[in-house]
């Protein structure tokens, strides 16, 4: 199978997710793939650093794939590999890599066996799902059988969430993760405007830790949750301690996690 170049576990391994489909942009379909992919990848040390929703337009898919595959260690696409005329992702990815596309013998055999078993007709439209760019390797689909594929560092998966999930499980062994991102949250009944200056100073002292400030409202009670994310647990713990002391300095008692 083609191997994507990956860094060692000491380095942050990055990914981009391309959600392909007019139905997502129109609001007809609510995407649930991105959060699933991001959480799954984070568990193995691959950090999603960018996500885009792009239409079923070949030129835009080609441009996006070529841009992000050069920028990130991995690219994951969802959508546009079904049997209909508007399923153009496979052709677009082939064009992005400058390779021809045709019916893959193994993919044809998988689908032929599937439709014989289920009693469905293996139509020309369904055979479109066996069209794979030259040089790509298949991604298994235990659920509905029509495979995804990997070419270079790009992994092309279905848009249907259940199918995407089994494809992601199938390809995970091909990925090499880096440092796993960890997260800590502290919350307190204090306005984020009050702590903004001190919080900015804390961020400057620890640029390797991402610090986010999120106000919350619970009836007449308001406050702020501070979310800190980083790959080094010891540094992350120090930032949590300093953030807690920062909140106490404003007369608020911090709690671990989100407010009840």
C-alpha positions, 0 to 999 in steps of 0.5 A: 500500500502507498505509505504517506511520509510521516514524522516521528512521535516527537513531532506534532502530526497534522491533518486537514478534513475536506467535507465535500458536498453541496448538500452540506453547504445548502444545509440539507445535511447536517455534518457529523463526520468532522467531530467524529474524525477529529476525536478519533484522530486525536486519540492516536496523536493526529491533530486536525488543524483545518477543516473545509466544506467545499462544493461538488465542483471539480476545480475547487476539489482539485485546488483544495486537495493540492493545497492541503496535501502539501501543508498537512501530514494527512488529508481526509475527505468525506463525500462524493464517492457514490454511484450518481453523476454528482459523485465526482470526488474520485475523478477530482482527486485523480486529477489533483494527483495527475493520474488516470482513473479506471475500474479497480479489479479488486473493487469490482470483485468486491462489489460484484460479490456483494450484489450477487449475495444481496440480489441487487443488479450490478449496474453501470452506475454502481460500477462507478463506485469501483473507479479508483485513481491509478496507484491508489490502495483501497480502504475497506468498507465492511458495511456497504462494501464500496471501498474508499481509497488512499493515494499519497497522504490523502484518504478518500472516504464516504460521506454517510456517517456510519460508512465513513466510521468503518472506513476510518477504523479500517485505515487507522493502522496505516497512520502514525501519530505524534504527540497526543493533544491533551486538554484541561478545563477550569471554570469560575464565576468571573467575567472573562473581561475581568481576567482578559489582561492577566490571561493574555500574560499567561498565554505569552508565558506559555506559547506552546499551550493553547488557552481558550476563554469561554463565557457561560451563563446558568440562569443568573449565574455567569462565569468563564471556563478556561480550556488549556490544550497541549502535548506536554502533561507537565507543562499543561499541569503548570498552566492549570495551576497558574490559571487557577491562581489567576482566577483566585486573584479575582476572588473566584474559586475555580473548579475542575471541568465545566460548570454544572 
